[in-house]
Every structure is written in structure tokens, then in C-alpha cells.
């Protein structure tokens, strides 16, 4: 899947989310449907396409419960990658940081604390027993750097750089994929697709094939 296709699919999701699922001239929707679960599925397919033939050795779990035996916590990464019985990567997907302008970096620190507890231990992913990789990573993909003050975005990025085992990837800038109800074609003409960030995501995904 090419970078532009990924972004355009997200923009189309936003457009479609404004429309009632069961339309009728008497029905007028206000707030849009959530597109969160669709973005999770889109990223899972992006992972498959990135891995190519190597995808056969990796299982991609979407929104599945993980229960480590070393703690009472149960958590639901949006996407988790396992090779055999070993969990090697966890991914969360955010369309932007508007939902949590001040607390994003702190949540990443909490994920790092969780990694410290579970790395090298065992647990259950859905109903199957798994081993947590000693190098297990928590990754966050943020589709847009918009809908938040840019100085806060840069502050979060600076803080996350020094958190062990955690990384964040920002895929677009300048125009939000849901910008001002613009037509998708206009959004795609104005949006800044950050190809170097997509490259970093692909590199991280490919590490799942060899990660111990």
C-alpha cells in the first residue's frame, strides 16, 4: 500500500462517517461516526502489504485482549504483531492528538512502565498463551499533526524520543484529513504526506520478522 493510498483512504473514511448508515431525507446526522476501528483495520492491511511474503510468519491481532500473568492488567493494543508464540510489537493508532493535547507523552511513559513489567514474561493474547519479547516495542501512529498546537506536538515528540521502548510516528501535516469538510480531492491536493515517517513505520514493521 502506497503512502498516498493510506492517507486517501483515511480521508474517505472521514467523508463517509458524516453520512447516516441508513440514510433517509428526514435523517440529519450531527457528529460523525467514529472511524477508529476502520483505521485499525487499514493499518493491519498496511502491515500485511509491508511484510509481503514474510507476512506468513507473523500473526496480526486487531483489538485483542492481552493478559500478562505477571500483572492483573488487561490491555487492548489496536494492533499486535506476534511471530509464532512470541509477541514482538504493539501498535496504537490515533487520527490526531486533539483528544489528549496535554497527556500524550505521559501515556507513552505509562506504556514504557508496562513494557518494563511484561518483557520476558508470559501471558495470554485472546485465548492463546504467548511469550513477551525481551525487546517488545510499543508504537503509536498518529495520522495527522493537526488539531493541536504545533508547539505541543513538538514537545511531545521531544519527550517521547527519550522513552525506552516507545516510539511515535506522525504521517501527515499542513491539512487534516478531515479538514473543514473539504472534498477529498482538495484535501489530498493540500495535505503534506510525511514520507520519511512512513518509511520509519515500514522499517519498524519489518523488524517484527527478525525481532527476538
Secondary structure, 3 states (H helix, E strand, C coil): CCHHHHHHHHHHHHHHHCCCCCCCCCCCCCCCCCCHHHHHHHHHHHHHHHHHHHHHHEEEEECCCEEECCCCCEECCCEEEEECCEEEEEEEEECCCHHHCCCHHHHHHHHHHHHHHHCCCEEEECCEEEEEEEEEEEEEEEEECCCCCHHHHHHHHHHHCCCCCEEEEEEEECCCCCHHHCCHHHHHHHCEECHHHHHHHHHHHHHHHCCC
